[in-house]
Amino acid sequence: PIYDKPMIYYPLSTLMEFQNRDILIIVKPSDLKLFKNLLGNGSKFGIKINYKIQKKPAGIAESFLIGEKFINKSNVCLILGDNIFHGIPYREILPQNSNFNGAKIILYKVQDPDRYGVAKFNKKNKIIKIIEKPLKTKSNLAVTGLYFFDKNVVNLSKKLKPSKRNELEIVDLLNKYKKKNKLSAEFLGRGGAWLDAGSIDDFYDTTAFVSAIEKRQGFK
């Protein structure tokens, strides 16, 4: 749980804010029963939930291969299950038409860019490259775990080669879109917050943040 509710509720609510009603949850084999018991088919939330298994950690981009039949030929939004967003300007970020062509990422300023994929820009404020966990970088704009892709994402994912850690990297997929000049970005500014609860310290920080917001503002 993050504060008073299961962690999965947060990314699910973000997807729902973006008008997603048909959702695929990808889990490891040992967690499948837990998620099904908690969420069921999604009907009690007004959504439709499907489930697929990722047998071993093989990279975020593998989700598009696992979900190929689910995605079919539609555009898709991907969110990581331990990413929590607050104060997103949904209407500004959401691709507005069904003919959306390309990929869109959400960027957020961080103090420790070496922990994340980072966007590097040129003087004209155009993305040059996405770099995975750089040891040295002048950019502090981290790529958050919320992505929008067009219908070509499955075919492009199939062309990816495993990285040194034997994973299909989301950064490599984004750079494929970049080479086609089809990668755009939105910035989550001072009014918004992005928390990655993937480490134990971040987990406690996120719980404290949610607790403070709920007690101060009086809503979930």
C-alpha positions as semicolon CSV with decimal commas, in nm:
position;residue;x (nm);y (nm);z (nm)
1;P;0,000;0,000;0,000
2;I;0,087;0,364;-0,055
3;Y;-0,062;0,533;0,254
4;D;-0,421;0,403;0,269
5;K;-0,470;0,221;-0,062
6;P;-0,295;-0,032;-0,290
7;M;-0,017;0,112;-0,505
8;I;-0,184;-0,008;-0,827
9;Y;-0,480;0,227;-0,763
10;Y;-0,264;0,531;-0,840
11;P;-0,145;0,443;-1,192
12;L;-0,489;0,299;-1,268
13;S;-0,656;0,627;-1,173
14;T;-0,407;0,815;-1,393
15;L;-0,497;0,597;-1,691
16;M;-0,866;0,657;-1,620
17;E;-0,809;1,034;-1,608
18;F;-0,669;0,999;-1,960
19;Q;-0,998;0,838;-2,067
20;N;-0,853;0,485;-2,091
21;R;-1,118;0,224;-2,019
22;D;-0,963;-0,089;-2,174
23;I;-0,655;-0,179;-1,970
24;L;-0,399;-0,459;-1,975
25;I;-0,208;-0,525;-1,653
26;I;0,121;-0,711;-1,697
27;V;0,244;-0,892;-1,387
28;K;0,495;-1,154;-1,282
29;P;0,349;-1,506;-1,240
30;S;0,346;-1,504;-0,858
31;D;0,143;-1,179;-0,846
32;L;-0,134;-1,267;-1,092
33;K;-0,375;-1,408;-0,835
34;L;-0,323;-1,111;-0,601
35;F;-0,410;-0,858;-0,871
36;K;-0,710;-1,057;-0,992
37;N;-0,845;-1,085;-0,637
38;L;-0,804;-0,710;-0,586
39;L;-0,926;-0,574;-0,920
40;G;-1,120;-0,852;-1,089
41;N;-1,225;-0,766;-1,444
42;G;-1,242;-0,395;-1,360
43;S;-1,620;-0,368;-1,383
44;K;-1,653;-0,225;-1,030
45;F;-1,435;0,067;-1,147
46;G;-1,617;0,115;-1,476
47;I;-1,328;-0,022;-1,679
48;K;-1,227;-0,347;-1,849
49;I;-0,910;-0,516;-1,719
50;N;-0,716;-0,793;-1,890
51;Y;-0,406;-0,964;-1,751
52;K;-0,085;-1,098;-1,903
53;I;0,225;-1,248;-1,746
54;Q;0,585;-1,135;-1,792
55;K;0,781;-1,449;-1,700
56;K;1,102;-1,265;-1,611
57;P;1,225;-0,902;-1,604
58;A;1,304;-0,849;-1,972
59;G;1,253;-0,475;-2,007
60;I;0,963;-0,230;-2,021
61;A;0,949;-0,242;-2,401
62;E;0,870;-0,614;-2,388
63;S;0,524;-0,513;-2,267
64;F;0,434;-0,423;-2,626
65;L;0,523;-0,773;-2,744
66;I;0,332;-0,931;-2,456
67;G;0,034;-0,707;-2,528
68;E;0,044;-0,729;-2,909
69;K;-0,302;-0,885;-2,947
70;F;-0,448;-0,651;-2,686
71;I;-0,304;-0,341;-2,856
72;N;-0,400;-0,464;-3,203
73;K;-0,372;-0,157;-3,428
74;S;-0,468;0,112;-3,179
75;N;-0,275;0,387;-3,007
76;V;-0,165;0,298;-2,656
77;C;-0,076;0,458;-2,324
78;L;0,173;0,281;-2,097
79;I;0,224;0,357;-1,727
80;L;0,456;0,183;-1,482
81;G;0,285;0,029;-1,181
82;D;0,503;0,206;-0,924
83;N;0,472;0,556;-1,074
84;I;0,245;0,806;-0,900
85;F;0,142;1,138;-1,053
86;H;-0,030;1,435;-0,893
87;G;-0,151;1,754;-1,057
88;I;-0,112;1,647;-1,421
89;P;-0,263;1,889;-1,677
90;Y;-0,447;1,604;-1,849
91;R;-0,601;1,801;-2,134
92;E;-0,269;1,956;-2,231
93;I;-0,081;1,626;-2,228
94;L;-0,332;1,387;-2,388
95;P;-0,285;1,345;-2,766
96;Q;-0,608;1,493;-2,892
97;N;-0,688;1,287;-3,200
98;S;-0,708;0,921;-3,295
99;N;-0,460;0,986;-3,578
100;F;-0,183;1,055;-3,326
101;N;0,143;0,971;-3,501
102;G;0,458;0,915;-3,297
103;A;0,550;0,887;-2,930
104;K;0,503;1,130;-2,644
105;I;0,686;1,136;-2,310
106;I;0,639;1,331;-1,988
107;L;0,949;1,494;-1,840
108;Y;1,013;1,601;-1,482
109;K;1,307;1,784;-1,323
110;V;1,498;1,569;-1,072
111;Q;1,806;1,608;-0,855
112;D;1,943;1,262;-0,932
113;P;1,921;1,213;-1,312
114;D;2,167;0,923;-1,298
115;R;1,879;0,704;-1,172
116;Y;1,657;0,760;-1,475
117;G;1,635;0,787;-1,849
118;V;1,717;1,150;-1,926
119;A;1,621;1,370;-2,222
120;K;1,901;1,570;-2,382
121;F;1,801;1,887;-2,572
122;N;1,978;2,112;-2,823
123;K;1,979;2,493;-2,822
124;K;1,655;2,496;-3,023
125;N;1,485;2,303;-2,742
126;K;1,448;1,989;-2,950
127;I;1,519;1,644;-2,810
128;I;1,853;1,511;-2,932
129;K;1,857;1,182;-2,749
130;I;1,725;0,985;-2,454
131;I;2,008;0,852;-2,237
132;E;1,961;0,568;-1,986
133;K;2,097;0,644;-1,637
134;P;2,386;0,871;-1,744
135;L;2,678;0,900;-1,501
136;K;2,742;1,257;-1,619
137;T;2,483;1,484;-1,779
138;K;2,392;1,851;-1,789
139;S;2,025;1,761;-1,826
140;N;1,812;1,697;-1,518
141;L;1,495;1,616;-1,713
142;A;1,395;1,260;-1,628
143;V;1,162;1,056;-1,845
144;T;0,871;0,957;-1,622
145;G;0,696;0,621;-1,641
146;L;0,404;0,749;-1,849
147;Y;0,420;0,715;-2,228
148;F;0,195;0,754;-2,532
149;F;0,260;0,558;-2,851
150;D;0,098;0,526;-3,190
151;K;-0,007;0,201;-3,355
152;N;0,348;0,136;-3,484
153;V;0,483;0,065;-3,136
154;V;0,454;-0,315;-3,161
155;N;0,642;-0,338;-3,491
156;L;0,916;-0,106;-3,368
157;S;0,947;-0,305;-3,044
158;K;1,000;-0,622;-3,246
159;K;1,306;-0,459;-3,404
160;L;1,473;-0,386;-3,070
161;K;1,783;-0,579;-2,966
162;P;1,839;-0,676;-2,602
163;S;2,070;-0,444;-2,408
164;K;2,376;-0,548;-2,207
165;R;2,146;-0,642;-1,921
166;N;1,948;-0,857;-2,168
167;E;1,639;-0,638;-2,166
168;L;1,435;-0,458;-2,430
169;E;1,488;-0,100;-2,321
170;I;1,216;0,163;-2,342
171;V;1,492;0,418;-2,406
172;D;1,594;0,236;-2,725
173;L;1,232;0,238;-2,840
174;L;1,201;0,612;-2,775
175;N;1,521;0,675;-2,969
176;K;1,376;0,488;-3,266
177;Y;1,088;0,736;-3,267
178;K;1,339;1,018;-3,223
179;K;1,529;0,911;-3,538
180;K;1,201;0,937;-3,728
181;N;1,142;1,285;-3,578
182;K;0,828;1,151;-3,412
183;L;0,915;1,194;-3,045
184;S;0,755;1,480;-2,854
185;A;0,763;1,577;-2,488
186;E;0,553;1,756;-2,228
187;F;0,692;1,898;-1,905
188;L;0,532;1,836;-1,569
189;G;0,585;2,174;-1,408
190;R;0,583;2,314;-1,054
191;G;0,212;2,244;-1,009
192;G;0,258;1,872;-1,059
193;A;0,444;1,593;-0,886
194;W;0,590;1,264;-1,003
195;L;0,698;0,997;-0,758
196;D;0,864;0,668;-0,842
197;A;0,805;0,427;-0,554
198;G;1,050;0,169;-0,687
199;S;1,301;0,194;-0,400
200;I;1,232;0,167;-0,027
201;D;1,327;0,532;0,039
202;D;1,102;0,650;-0,244
203;F;0,825;0,424;-0,114
204;Y;0,827;0,599;0,225
205;D;0,859;0,945;0,066
206;T;0,560;0,871;-0,157
207;T;0,350;0,748;0,134
208;A;0,431;1,065;0,330
209;F;0,343;1,281;0,027
210;V;0,006;1,112;-0,031
211;S;-0,075;1,131;0,340
212;A;0,002;1,504;0,352
213;I;-0,203;1,582;0,039
214;E;-0,506;1,383;0,157
215;K;-0,505;1,532;0,508
216;R;-0,450;1,886;0,382
217;Q;-0,691;1,886;0,087
218;G;-0,951;1,642;0,216
219;F;-0,986;1,418;-0,090
220;K;-0,838;1,087;-0,201
